[in-house]
Structures are given as C-alpha cells and as structure tokens.
C-alpha cells in the first residue's frame, strides 16, 4: 500500500504493514532519552568549563546579551 501526502522517505527504516517494532532491552542500558541527554551534557560541560560558565549564566543574561552571544557563535534565534 502506498503512502499519501508529504511523508519524508524513510530509506527502508520504516515499519511496514504487518511488521512490528521490537524494543531491544539490555540490562543497564535501558535509559530514557532525557537521561542520556543529561549524561552527555554533563560530560561536555565537564570537559569545557568555559561552556559550563555560559550555560550556568544563560538564564541571568538579558535578551540583548543572549542575542550577542548567539551572533558571536553564529547561532540564530
């Protein structure tokens, strides 16, 4: 059965009709995306103390200061 609308191609990774997705569980490796993200973020911030300072100060920065930081690093908001 064909797809309709504007669905992006899945390059063979979609679940086809009649198939089911299997959840792979390995003891000690079943973590939520949030806990993985926090773990990775903590490692990055540990490795880069200057970045940690920016992250910790971010909430206290004025909107203008945030815009300036993003301009410096090439980010867009």
Residue frames as qw, qx, qy, qz and C-alpha x, y, z in Angstrom:
[[0.000, 0.890, 0.455, 0.000, 0.00, 0.00, 0.00],
 [0.440, 0.452, -0.009, 0.776, 1.47, 3.38, -0.98],
 [0.268, -0.463, -0.413, 0.737, 1.93, 6.39, 1.24],
 [0.161, 0.804, 0.437, 0.369, -0.10, 9.51, 0.71],
 [0.258, -0.960, -0.069, 0.079, 0.60, 13.13, 1.43],
 [0.347, 0.804, -0.388, 0.287, 4.00, 14.61, 2.05],
 [0.844, -0.508, 0.163, 0.050, 5.73, 12.00, 4.15],
 [0.056, 0.789, -0.596, -0.140, 9.51, 12.04, 4.11],
 [0.820, 0.243, -0.515, -0.058, 11.26, 8.96, 2.75],
 [0.723, -0.610, 0.289, -0.148, 12.45, 6.54, 5.40],
 [0.333, 0.641, -0.689, -0.061, 15.10, 4.82, 3.32],
 [0.694, 0.039, -0.717, -0.052, 13.96, 1.37, 4.42],
 [0.159, 0.123, -0.733, 0.650, 13.78, 2.12, 8.14],
 [0.551, -0.176, 0.077, -0.812, 10.02, 2.34, 8.48],
 [0.385, 0.031, 0.886, -0.256, 7.85, -0.39, 9.93],
 [0.305, 0.025, -0.656, -0.690, 5.99, -1.96, 7.07],
 [0.739, -0.157, -0.021, -0.655, 2.44, -3.20, 7.24],
 [0.950, -0.076, -0.284, -0.107, 2.26, -6.45, 9.18],
 [0.629, 0.201, -0.494, 0.565, 5.58, -5.87, 10.92],
 [0.494, -0.849, -0.183, -0.047, 6.06, -4.73, 14.47],
 [0.205, 0.754, -0.459, 0.424, 8.83, -2.85, 16.15],
 [0.829, -0.284, -0.422, 0.232, 10.84, -4.75, 18.70],
 [0.241, -0.909, 0.234, -0.246, 12.11, -2.98, 21.75],
 [0.742, 0.239, -0.503, 0.372, 15.65, -4.01, 22.47],
 [0.516, -0.801, 0.144, -0.267, 16.34, -4.13, 26.17],
 [0.693, 0.255, -0.526, 0.421, 19.76, -4.74, 27.58],
 [0.612, -0.691, -0.321, 0.211, 20.16, -4.74, 31.35],
 [0.491, -0.529, 0.012, 0.692, 21.82, -1.50, 32.42],
 [0.238, -0.022, 0.434, 0.869, 21.36, 0.12, 29.02],
 [0.038, -0.673, -0.662, -0.329, 17.66, 0.96, 29.08],
 [0.200, -0.398, -0.263, 0.856, 17.61, 4.71, 29.68],
 [0.312, 0.834, 0.430, -0.149, 15.31, 7.46, 28.61],
 [0.516, 0.620, 0.129, 0.577, 16.40, 9.98, 26.02],
 [0.213, -0.923, 0.042, -0.317, 16.34, 12.64, 28.72],
 [0.741, -0.608, 0.243, 0.147, 18.74, 10.78, 30.99],
 [0.792, 0.177, 0.262, 0.523, 21.09, 10.12, 28.05],
 [0.265, 0.808, 0.111, 0.515, 20.99, 13.78, 27.07],
 [0.435, -0.878, 0.125, -0.158, 21.72, 14.88, 30.62],
 [0.853, -0.328, 0.261, 0.310, 24.59, 12.44, 30.87],
 [0.657, 0.412, 0.233, 0.587, 26.13, 13.62, 27.59],
 [0.016, 0.904, 0.060, 0.422, 25.61, 17.26, 28.52],
 [0.637, -0.755, 0.153, 0.042, 27.30, 16.74, 31.87],
 [0.829, -0.086, 0.274, 0.481, 30.33, 15.17, 30.16],
 [0.443, 0.649, 0.201, 0.585, 30.58, 18.02, 27.66],
 [0.218, -0.920, 0.005, -0.326, 30.31, 20.67, 30.38],
 [0.786, -0.550, 0.177, 0.221, 32.91, 18.85, 32.47],
 [0.754, 0.141, 0.282, 0.576, 35.30, 18.87, 29.53],
 [0.261, 0.511, 0.207, 0.792, 34.63, 22.54, 28.64],
 [0.287, -0.509, -0.536, 0.609, 34.49, 24.75, 31.76],
 [0.019, 0.161, -0.131, -0.978, 34.06, 27.92, 29.67],
 [0.362, -0.260, -0.662, -0.602, 30.92, 26.45, 28.12],
 [0.407, -0.464, -0.744, 0.257, 29.71, 25.49, 31.60],
 [0.155, -0.341, -0.265, 0.889, 30.05, 29.14, 32.66],
 [0.232, -0.011, -0.389, -0.891, 27.94, 30.28, 29.70],
 [0.448, -0.343, -0.776, -0.282, 25.25, 27.65, 30.37],
 [0.378, -0.455, -0.643, 0.487, 25.10, 28.50, 34.08],
 [0.075, -0.333, -0.120, 0.932, 24.87, 32.24, 33.36],
 [0.016, 0.264, 0.689, 0.675, 22.39, 31.97, 30.46],
 [0.205, -0.694, -0.688, -0.044, 19.16, 32.41, 32.47],
 [0.311, -0.727, -0.243, 0.562, 20.52, 35.58, 34.07],
 [0.307, -0.066, 0.384, 0.868, 21.57, 37.20, 30.80],
 [0.372, 0.536, 0.170, -0.739, 19.46, 39.93, 29.28],
 [0.756, 0.519, 0.396, -0.043, 17.79, 39.25, 25.96],
 [0.357, 0.897, -0.253, -0.065, 20.28, 41.60, 24.29],
 [0.276, -0.629, 0.726, 0.030, 23.24, 39.73, 25.78],
 [0.731, 0.090, 0.676, -0.029, 21.82, 36.40, 24.59],
 [0.650, 0.745, 0.139, -0.059, 21.42, 37.80, 21.08],
 [0.116, 0.867, -0.481, -0.047, 25.03, 39.00, 21.14],
 [0.510, -0.367, 0.778, 0.015, 26.31, 35.59, 22.27],
 [0.750, 0.366, 0.550, -0.030, 24.33, 33.88, 19.52],
 [0.475, 0.870, -0.106, -0.082, 25.67, 36.33, 16.93],
 [0.154, -0.744, 0.646, 0.068, 29.22, 35.64, 18.06],
 [0.495, -0.176, 0.850, 0.042, 28.81, 31.87, 17.70],
 [0.186, 0.123, -0.695, -0.683, 26.77, 32.11, 14.51],
 [0.075, 0.369, 0.911, -0.171, 23.50, 30.94, 16.04],
 [0.214, -0.287, -0.345, -0.867, 20.11, 32.26, 15.06],
 [0.058, 0.288, 0.786, -0.544, 17.12, 32.88, 17.22]]
